[in-house]
Amino acid sequence: MSVPSFSPAMLQLFLYAHCVAAHGRTPRLKFQTAAEREKARLRKLARITVNQMHSAWMGRLPTPEPRARLWAVLGHFPSDFGVVLTHG
């Protein structure tokens, strides 16, 4: 079994996919509105700052703790695959 990528770029892709799904659940909203609501919901669940969420959305969140929290909120735990997130 191959180990999945838990890179900042992959986290960005998963966040975007969750926002697309949120827009699909409420198609009457514009994508930007649905995405902002979903990002706020995920940020609050992960207990990270607005700046950390913005960095994750841009694919540039270097610190491991907020990345691990976001992955956990998305339902993917790096530790399940023996992956330890590092800085960078």
Secondary structure, DSSP 8 states (H G I E B T S, - for coil): -------HHHHHHHHHHHHHHHHHHSTTS-HHHHHHHHHHHHHHHHT--HHHHHHHHTT----HHHHHHHHHHTT--GGGGT------
